[in-house]
């Protein structure tokens, strides 16, 4: 489970800074990564634009879904 401050429909996340989870996921591509966040953190693609180093999640679990 990966903590999400924000996330978009494509599975990219806004984290707490530092890039720890992105580096871990890049080094371990066999890991199934699910985000955990609040529905309030759902962002549009214009609000959250992934950068080259960002790793997408398989999905995000919220209180709404």
Secondary structure, DSSP 4 states (H G I P E B T S, - for coil): -EE-SEE-TTS-EE-SSS-HHHHHHHH-TTS--EEE--GGGB--TTT----TT----SEEE-S--
